[in-house]
Amino acid sequence: MGEMKQGVVHSESLVSLANVNGLKDIQNNGNICILGSMVTLAEIVSNEYLTSSFPALVKAAASVATPQIRSIGTLGGNLCQRPRCWYYRNPLFDCLKKGGYKCFAVGGLDKYHSVIGGERCWIVHPSDIAVALTALDAKVKIFGPAGSKTIEIDDFFAGPEIDIHRENILGEGEFVSYIEINCEEESSSSTFLKFKERQSMDFALASAAVSISLTGREIYRVGVAVGGIAPIPWRLPEIEEYMLGMNIEDAKHSDQLLSKVDSSLRDAKPMSENNAYKIDLAISYLKRAMDRVFQDLC
């Protein structure tokens, strides 16, 4: 709808999912939490079960826009929203993502653009929900002409090296129907932190989500993702792999882990000095997010 209002896309018809049975439900099905894609962000924020079980998701939902927008904005809508790049949104710029010949952010106004994973198109993925769900190892259920399929959330997003014209793998006639998150029986905690220029109604300059689950005092599952810096939610598998099997107290006080965090974005290539700040900002917020989870679990 936003793209239509701005003259970026032109559609002959719209199909509403508002009355599709089940898409507005939040279910706890054994060890799996199932959220319909039409659940609003406000409903996520106010849900006591989600608040206690998946605080990263609730914090991410609460960080989006304003209360008025959260009351109508949906889980699926936030996950699948299109980029906010001002060149893409401006009908006067025929950028690569719209079938044009160049990314105008290269050599242009790049303060809000990506610093890693950009390839030919340097957008940042606008969804806070996507960063939290990546850290929570969620699954995405897709419905379309061929029926239903469930995929890992890492396989849902498509960077510009895969398809420069879109940000996910949804095909013609397909839509996100549900999100599934495993309910951890063991001790677990998660959080989401976001830096934005304004206190409300703004997108992330950088964000971080961390989720850790324990068996005894040992880390047996960990998810680490940052947002606001890449065309997709940026997972940091090197940190995750390093933390697996560690004692939670040892992880909290590990200088080696801090060193891993400091070097986690070493492959970043800022477009210019105008957006290089995002590297230090993302690392700082990642450290804060990890510290909060450690405090919860130690």
WOHUTA-V163413 format. One record per residue. PSI is psi in degrees with one decimal (999 if undefined). Layout:
PSI, PSI
This chain:
-41.5, -42.1, -38.0, -43.0, -30.6, 1.7, 18.6, -39.7, 158.8, 117.2, 144.6, -24.9, 160.1, 145.6, 123.6, 138.6, 6.5, -32.4, 17.7, 125.4, 133.1, -19.1, -9.7, 10.6, 149.6, 117.0, 143.5, 98.1, 84.5, -116.0, 18.3, 130.9, 129.1, 122.0, 124.8, 147.4, -16.2, 6.7, 132.5, 159.4, -34.5, -37.9, -34.8, -44.7, -36.2, -2.5, 119.4, -38.5, -46.0, -37.0, -39.8, -31.8, -36.2, 64.7, -28.7, -42.9, -44.0, -42.8, -38.1, -44.2, -39.9, -21.9, -9.1, 123.9, -129.6, 165.3, -37.2, -42.9, -39.4, -24.9, -19.4, -23.0, 140.7, 163.3, -51.3, -37.6, -41.4, -39.0, -34.1, 9.4, 152.5, 162.0, 154.2, 11.8, 128.0, -21.9, -39.8, -40.3, -15.6, 117.6, -11.1, -14.9, 116.8, 77.0, 172.7, -40.7, -25.5, 13.1, 8.7, -158.7, -7.5, 162.3, 112.4, -13.4, -24.6, 111.7, 3.8, -148.1, 107.1, 15.5, -36.6, 6.8, 176.6, 159.2, -2.7, 144.6, 13.8, -37.4, -119.7, -16.1, 125.6, 34.7, 164.8, 145.0, 129.0, -4.9, 119.7, -37.7, -39.5, -38.0, -45.8, -44.1, -31.1, -45.8, -28.4, 1.9, 45.0, 165.1, 149.5, 125.7, 127.0, 135.2, 139.4, -168.2, -29.4, 1.9, -154.1, 149.9, 150.2, 129.3, 158.5, 146.4, -29.5, -27.4, -3.7, -36.4, 148.8, 113.7, 172.8, -20.7, -18.7, -50.3, 111.1, -15.6, -5.7, 170.0, -1.6, 177.4, 5.7, 128.5, -176.1, 127.6, 3.4, 150.8, 158.1, 124.5, -40.9, 157.8, 133.7, 133.9, 131.1, 133.9, 113.1, 125.0, -30.1, 178.7, 131.2, 159.5, 155.7, 160.1, 165.1, 130.2, 146.2, 133.5, 129.6, 158.4, -38.1, 156.1, -22.6, 159.2, 46.3, 156.7, 162.2, 131.3, -33.2, 147.9, 164.3, 140.1, 135.1, 135.7, 128.9, 136.0, 141.7, 149.7, 112.5, -120.8, 11.5, 137.3, 117.2, -11.0, 136.2, 138.8, 131.0, 123.6, 148.9, 154.1, 171.9, 4.8, -5.6, 164.8, -12.2, 162.4, 129.1, 103.6, 148.0, 80.4, -27.9, -40.1, -42.4, -48.0, -36.2, -35.5, -24.9, 129.7, -7.7, 149.2, 137.6, -38.4, -38.7, -39.7, -40.4, -34.7, 15.4, 117.5, -32.1, -38.0, -42.4, -38.7, -39.3, -41.5, -45.0, -32.7, 6.3, -24.2, 32.4, -21.3, 0.6, 142.8, 88.0, 146.1, -34.6, -178.0, -14.0, -24.4, 9.1, -22.7, -23.3, -27.8, -55.6, -35.8, -45.5, -42.3, -40.9, -44.7, -30.4, -42.9, -41.9, -42.6, -43.1, -41.4, -38.6, -41.2, -41.8, -43.7, -36.9, -36.4, -19.0, 999
